[in-house]
Amino acid sequence: MDQLSRRQFMVGTGAVTAGTLFHPLAGLGQRQAPKKRIALVGTGIRGCGFWGKRVVDNYSDIVEFVGLSDRNPGRLAYAKKAIGLDCPTFTDFEKMMRETKPELLIVTTMDSTHHEFIIKGLNMGADVLTEKPLTTDEDKCQAILDAEAKTGHKVIVGFNYRWGPYPTGIKELLAEKAVGKLTSVDFHWYLNTYHGASYFRRWHGLRQCSGSLWVHKATHHFDLLNWWIDSDPVEVYAMGDLEHYGNNGDMRGKNCRTCPHKKECKFYWDITKDKTSMDLYVNNEKYDGYIRDNCLFRPAINIYDKMSAQVRYANNVVLNYSLTTYSPFEGWRASFNGMDGRIESWLDIPWMKSENVDQSALHDAEMNQESKADEVTEPLIVQKLWNDYKVHKVGFSRQGHGGGDSRMQDRIFRDPNGPDPLHHSAGTRDGAMSILIGIAARKSIESGRPIRISELTNLEPRAGRLV
């Protein structure tokens, strides 16, 4: 049994760089440099917490927020207080950019508006750090690519999953050809009825806002897969349907707060017991009408809740992918077939450890940015042909998406010029290739045919991602 120490993974996930990719925060680590001027647009939970308060708490010695923007004045006022800022706030985004002149703009708005603020930010002289997904359709994606090329400013995409020690352990094994030349991958992600259902309560349940979970959620998965496989996708064939949420429910109401089926509905969520959601969302509904505890079975839902795809890569690797949104447990499995063997990996499959896991607590621990979670150890299984299997143990904390959040932000803000042997850092091409798989999957379902990635933008898939 091989033991991969936490120190080994810190080497792989710590001080890393984007190789030849220019980094907008280069030079931040130098003490004599003035603080980098940062502005943020979009004050939902991700903007307030991960890209707001966490940045203030951990990087105020080297960065300074100079502006905060949102169309909802109530959320904007709450965010300023919750983050702990004394900078000016703006409901007019362009006014913020003109008056504060940030060097870096952080975009955490609704997915379908990412392109608007990314492009305006680039054109108004800033580099941009955007939450995933990069955007929601191919036209918006091309517009971002064009704006980046025209302005010379750069875009970083916040892909935190690839920074975790466990995904990094997989990358290291694949990079060292532990099972020879990679030929195919099976990847299956299971969202439980606590986390999975939450997407259908929010704006994410509307395709026009999120691009569907093929884009909003699966961009994480496709980015991991592109990074692991080390190649670009070429062609996608997909199937999907909406058969659990939306019109499929036999009970529905205006929202959970006022629903007459509170006692019978197993999905009932009492938002009044969540102080942050009340302060951030419910108390500010009057400004824009956004309802945070919408009914899961409202007819307006128009995204898929079961999804499956086959993806062919430029290096001839074939991917079999699925996403389930109403699983009794939350977790994932990934298997990698090579010419010389197979790698097996999984996280949070309850019976693998004979554990009875509280599914809501599992997600809360993953999202937690404040407390220090206990370190866990999980296996990676490597079995070569005609040999017994070997178990590689990987230690990590569940906090902050398996330890990925802190490593990614340290990289962005503390050490942008350090070595990057595994190419953790993600730029516009990474963001584009991950969403283009999801966009192609949507189009494949609608057309009944495979969709080639080259049909969507001017990016040509490469067999080797760094070639």
C-alpha positions in Angstrom: 0.0 0.0 0.0 1.5 3.3 -1.1 1.0 6.4 1.1 0.9 9.8 -0.6 1.6 12.3 2.1 -0.1 15.6 2.5 3.2 17.3 1.9 3.5 15.7 -1.5 0.1 17.0 -2.6 1.0 20.5 -1.3 4.0 20.4 -3.7 1.6 19.6 -6.5 -1.1 22.1 -5.5 0.7 24.9 -3.7 2.8 27.5 -5.5 1.9 26.9 -9.2 1.7 29.1 -12.2 0.0 29.3 -15.6 3.1 28.5 -17.6 3.1 30.8 -20.5 -0.2 32.3 -19.5 0.1 35.9 -18.4 -1.4 36.3 -14.9 -3.3 39.5 -14.1 -2.0 39.5 -10.5 1.6 39.0 -11.3 3.8 40.8 -8.8 1.2 40.7 -6.0 3.5 38.6 -3.8 6.1 41.4 -3.6 5.8 43.2 -0.3 6.9 46.6 -1.7 4.2 46.6 -4.4 1.1 48.7 -3.7 -2.1 46.9 -3.0 -4.0 45.6 -6.1 -7.2 47.6 -6.7 -10.2 45.2 -6.9 -13.9 45.7 -7.7 -16.7 43.1 -7.5 -20.0 42.9 -9.4 -22.7 40.5 -8.2 -23.4 40.3 -4.5 -25.1 36.9 -4.1 -23.9 34.3 -1.7 -20.7 33.5 -3.7 -19.8 37.1 -4.2 -20.4 38.0 -0.5 -18.6 34.9 0.9 -16.0 33.3 -1.2 -14.9 36.3 -3.4 -15.8 38.9 -0.8 -15.3 38.2 2.9 -12.8 35.4 2.4 -10.6 37.6 0.3 -10.8 40.5 2.8 -10.0 38.1 5.7 -7.0 36.5 4.0 -5.5 38.9 1.5 -6.1 42.5 2.7 -2.4 43.0 3.1 -2.0 42.8 -0.7 -5.4 43.6 -2.2 -7.9 46.5 -1.7 -11.6 46.5 -2.7 -12.3 49.9 -4.3 -15.9 49.2 -5.5 -18.9 46.9 -5.1 -21.7 46.7 -7.6 -25.1 45.0 -7.9 -28.5 45.9 -9.5 -30.2 45.1 -6.2 -29.6 48.0 -3.7 -30.7 45.9 -0.8 -28.3 43.0 -1.5 -25.6 45.6 -2.2 -26.0 47.2 1.3 -26.1 43.8 3.0 -23.0 42.6 1.1 -20.9 45.7 2.1 -21.6 45.1 5.7 -21.2 41.3 5.5 -17.9 41.5 3.7 -16.6 44.2 6.0 -15.9 46.9 3.4 -15.9 50.7 3.5 -15.5 51.2 -0.2 -18.2 52.9 -2.3 -21.1 50.9 -3.7 -22.8 51.3 -7.1 -26.0 50.1 -8.8 -24.5 51.5 -12.0 -21.7 49.1 -13.0 -20.1 51.4 -15.6 -20.0 54.3 -13.2 -18.1 52.1 -10.7 -15.6 51.2 -13.3 -15.1 54.8 -14.4 -14.8 56.2 -10.9 -12.8 53.5 -9.1 -10.6 52.3 -12.0 -9.9 48.7 -10.6 -7.0 46.7 -11.9 -9.0 43.5 -11.4 -12.7 43.0 -11.7 -14.4 40.0 -10.0 -17.6 38.8 -11.7 -20.1 36.8 -9.6 -23.4 37.7 -11.3 -26.0 35.4 -12.7 -24.3 33.1 -15.3 -26.2 34.5 -18.3 -24.8 38.0 -17.6 -21.1 37.0 -17.1 -20.2 37.9 -20.6 -21.7 41.5 -20.2 -19.5 42.3 -17.3 -16.4 40.4 -18.5 -16.4 42.3 -21.8 -17.2 45.7 -20.2 -14.5 45.1 -17.7 -11.9 44.2 -20.3 -12.9 47.2 -22.5 -12.7 49.5 -19.5 -9.1 48.6 -18.7 -9.3 45.8 -16.1 -8.3 42.2 -16.0 -11.2 39.9 -15.0 -11.6 37.0 -12.6 -14.9 35.3 -13.2 -16.8 32.6 -11.4 -17.5 29.6 -13.4 -19.1 29.1 -15.9 -17.4 31.5 -18.2 -20.8 32.1 -19.9 -23.8 30.2 -21.1 -23.8 30.0 -24.9 -21.4 29.9 -27.8 -22.1 33.5 -29.1 -21.3 35.0 -25.7 -18.3 32.8 -25.5 -17.0 34.0 -28.8 -17.6 37.6 -27.8 -15.5 37.1 -24.6 -12.7 35.5 -26.7 -12.8 38.5 -29.1 -12.7 41.1 -26.3 -9.8 39.4 -24.6 -7.8 39.3 -27.9 -8.7 42.9 -28.7 -8.0 44.5 -25.4 -4.9 42.6 -24.3 -6.3 42.2 -20.8 -6.8 38.7 -19.4 -9.5 36.5 -17.9 -9.0 34.0 -15.1 -11.8 31.4 -14.4 -12.4 30.3 -10.9 -12.1 26.5 -11.3 -11.6 25.4 -7.7 -12.2 21.6 -8.0 -8.9 21.0 -9.9 -7.0 22.5 -6.9 -8.0 19.9 -4.4 -5.5 17.3 -3.3 -7.7 14.4 -4.4 -8.2 15.5 -8.0 -4.5 16.5 -8.0 -3.6 13.0 -7.0 -5.5 11.7 -10.1 -3.7 14.2 -12.3 -0.3 13.1 -11.0 -1.0 9.5 -11.7 -2.2 10.2 -15.2 0.8 12.6 -15.8 3.2 9.9 -14.9 1.4 7.3 -17.1 0.6 5.1 -14.2 -1.6 2.9 -16.4 0.0 3.7 -19.7 -1.6 5.7 -22.6 -5.1 6.8 -21.6 -7.9 5.4 -23.8 -11.3 6.0 -22.1 -12.8 7.6 -19.0 -16.1 6.9 -17.1 -17.3 9.9 -14.9 -20.5 9.9 -13.0 -21.6 12.7 -10.6 -24.5 12.3 -8.1 -26.3 15.3 -6.6 -28.4 14.4 -3.6 -32.0 15.6 -2.9 -30.6 18.4 -0.6 -28.0 19.9 -2.9 -29.4 18.8 -6.3 -32.9 20.2 -5.5 -31.5 23.6 -4.5 -30.6 24.3 -8.1 -34.2 23.9 -9.2 -35.4 26.4 -6.5 -33.1 29.1 -7.7 -32.6 30.9 -11.0 -30.4 28.0 -12.0 -33.6 26.1 -12.9 -34.2 28.5 -15.8 -32.1 27.7 -18.9 -32.1 31.3 -20.0 -30.3 32.2 -16.7 -28.0 29.3 -16.1 -27.5 27.7 -19.5 -28.8 24.5 -17.7 -26.8 22.3 -15.4 -25.0 21.1 -18.5 -23.2 24.4 -18.2 -23.6 25.7 -14.6 -22.7 22.5 -12.7 -21.1 20.3 -15.3 -18.5 23.0 -16.3 -16.7 21.9 -13.1 -16.7 18.3 -14.2 -15.8 19.0 -17.8 -12.9 21.3 -16.7 -11.6 18.5 -14.4 -11.9 16.0 -17.3 -10.2 18.2 -19.8 -7.4 18.8 -17.3 -7.1 15.1 -16.5 -7.3 13.9 -20.1 -5.0 16.7 -21.2 -6.7 17.2 -24.5 -9.6 19.2 -26.0 -13.0 17.8 -26.7 -13.9 17.3 -30.4 -17.4 15.9 -30.6 -20.3 15.4 -28.1 -23.4 13.2 -28.3 -25.9 13.6 -25.4 -29.2 12.6 -24.0 -31.3 14.2 -21.2 -34.7 15.0 -19.9 -36.7 16.7 -17.2 -38.7 14.0 -15.4 -38.3 14.6 -11.7 -38.7 18.3 -11.0 -40.8 21.0 -12.8 -44.2 19.9 -14.0 -43.5 16.3 -12.8 -44.4 17.0 -9.2 -48.0 16.4 -7.9 -47.7 19.2 -5.3 -46.8 22.8 -5.9 -47.1 26.2 -4.4 -45.9 29.8 -5.0 -42.8 29.1 -2.8 -41.9 27.0 0.2 -42.8 29.8 2.7 -46.4 30.0 1.6 -46.9 26.4 0.3 -50.0 24.5 1.5 -48.1 21.3 1.2 -45.4 21.9 3.8 -46.2 18.9 5.9 -46.4 16.4 3.0 -43.6 17.6 0.7 -40.3 15.9 1.4 -38.5 18.8 -0.4 -39.9 21.5 1.9 -37.2 23.9 2.9 -37.8 26.5 5.7 -35.8 29.5 4.5 -36.9 31.4 7.6 -34.4 29.3 9.6 -31.5 30.4 7.5 -30.6 33.9 8.6 -28.1 34.6 5.8 -30.7 33.7 3.2 -33.3 35.8 4.9 -31.0 38.9 5.2 -29.5 38.5 1.7 -32.5 37.4 -0.4 -35.9 37.5 1.3 -35.5 40.9 2.8 -34.5 42.3 -0.7 -37.1 40.6 -2.9 -38.9 43.9 -3.2 -36.2 45.3 -5.4 -36.0 42.8 -8.2 -38.5 40.0 -7.4 -36.0 37.3 -7.0 -37.4 34.4 -4.9 -34.8 32.2 -3.2 -37.2 29.4 -2.0 -39.1 28.9 -5.3 -41.2 25.7 -5.7 -39.2 22.8 -7.2 -42.3 21.9 -9.3 -43.1 25.2 -10.9 -43.9 25.0 -14.6 -41.2 27.6 -15.5 -38.4 25.1 -14.9 -36.9 24.2 -18.3 -33.6 22.5 -17.6 -32.7 18.8 -17.6 -32.6 16.8 -14.4 -30.9 13.7 -15.9 -28.0 14.0 -18.3 -25.7 11.6 -20.1 -23.1 12.3 -22.8 -20.3 10.7 -24.8 -17.4 12.9 -25.6 -14.6 12.2 -28.1 -11.3 14.0 -27.5 -8.7 15.2 -29.9 -6.2 12.6 -28.5 -8.9 9.9 -29.2 -9.8 9.4 -25.5 -13.6 8.6 -25.2 -15.5 9.9 -22.1 -18.7 8.5 -20.8 -20.4 11.1 -18.5 -23.6 11.3 -16.5 -25.1 13.8 -14.0 -28.0 12.8 -11.7 -29.8 15.5 -9.7 -32.0 13.5 -7.4 -29.7 10.8 -5.9 -30.2 9.6 -2.3 -26.5 10.5 -1.7 -24.0 13.0 -3.0 -20.7 11.8 -4.5 -18.9 10.9 -7.7 -17.0 8.1 -9.4 -14.3 8.4 -12.0 -12.5 5.5 -13.7 -9.6 5.8 -16.2 -8.7 3.0 -18.6 -5.2 2.9 -20.0 -3.3 0.6 -22.3 -1.6 -0.9 -19.2 -4.3 -0.8 -16.6 -7.1 1.1 -14.8 -7.4 3.8 -12.1 -10.5 3.8 -9.9 -11.5 6.9 -7.8 -14.5 8.0 -5.9 -15.6 10.4 -3.2 -18.5 10.2 -0.7 -20.1 6.9 -1.8 -21.6 6.0 1.6 -21.3 2.2 1.5 -17.7 2.2 0.4 -16.9 3.0 4.1 -20.2 1.6 5.6 -21.0 5.2 6.6 -24.3 6.7 7.3 -23.7 10.3 6.1 -25.9 13.3 6.9 -26.3 14.6 3.3 -27.1 18.2 4.2 -24.1 18.3 6.6 -21.9 16.9 3.9 -22.6 19.8 1.6 -22.3 22.4 4.4 -18.8 21.1 5.2 -17.8 21.3 1.6 -19.0 24.9 1.3 -17.6 26.0 4.7 -14.8 28.6 4.4 -14.3 29.4 8.1 -13.9 26.5 10.5 -11.1 23.9 10.2 -12.5 20.6 9.2 -11.0 17.3 10.2 -8.7 15.8 7.6 -9.9 12.7 5.9 -8.0 10.1 3.9 -9.4 8.6 0.7 -8.0 5.9 -1.7 -7.0 6.0 -5.3 -6.8 2.5 -6.8 -4.3 1.6 -9.5 -4.3 -1.8 -11.1 -2.0 -2.7 -13.9 -2.7 -5.5 -16.3 -1.8 -9.0 -14.8 -0.9 -7.4 -11.5 -2.6 -6.9 -8.1 -4.1 -3.5 -7.3 -2.3 -0.8 -5.3 -4.0 1.7 -3.0 -2.7 5.2 -2.9 -4.0 7.2 0.1 -4.7 10.9 -0.3 -5.3 13.1 2.8 -7.3 16.4 2.6 -9.8 18.5 4.5 -13.4 18.7 3.4 -13.4 22.4 4.1 -13.7 24.6 1.0 -14.4 22.1 -1.7 -11.9 19.5 -0.5 -9.2 22.0 0.1 -9.3 23.4 -3.4 -10.7 26.9 -2.5 -7.8 28.0 -0.4 -5.2 26.7 -2.7 -6.7 28.4 -5.7 -7.0 31.8 -4.0 -3.5 31.5 -2.6 -2.3 30.9 -6.1 -4.3 33.9 -7.5 -3.5 36.4 -4.8 -0.2 35.2 -3.1 2.0 33.4 -5.6 0.9 34.0 -9.3 4.5 33.4 -10.6 5.4 30.2 -8.8 6.0 26.9 -10.6 3.0 25.1 -12.1 4.1 21.6 -13.1 0.5 20.3 -13.3 -1.0 23.4 -14.9 -3.6 24.1 -12.3 -4.3 27.7 -13.3 -7.2 28.3 -15.7 -7.7 30.9 -18.3 -10.2 31.7 -21.0 -9.5 28.7 -23.2 -10.0 26.4 -20.2 -13.3 28.1 -19.4 -14.4 28.0 -23.0 -13.6 24.3 -23.6 -15.5 23.3 -20.4 -18.7 25.1 -21.3 -18.5 24.2 -25.0 -19.0 20.5 -24.0 -22.2 21.5 -22.1 -23.4 23.7 -24.9 -22.8 21.0 -27.4 -24.6 18.5 -25.2 -27.7 20.8 -25.1 -27.6 21.1 -28.9 -27.1 17.4 -29.4 -30.3 16.7 -27.3 -32.2 19.2 -29.3 -31.0 18.0 -32.7 -30.6 14.3 -32.1 -27.1 14.4 -33.6 -23.5 14.6 -32.5 -22.2 18.2 -32.2 -18.6 19.1 -33.1 -16.9 21.6 -30.9 -15.4 23.4 -33.9 -19.0 24.3 -35.0 -19.4 26.6 -32.0 -16.5 29.1 -31.8 -13.3 29.8 -33.6 -11.3 27.7 -31.1 -9.9 24.6 -32.8 -9.5 21.5 -30.5 -6.0 20.5 -29.8 -4.7 16.9 -29.1 -2.4 18.3 -26.4 -3.8 21.2 -24.4 -0.5 23.1 -24.1 0.7 22.5 -27.7 
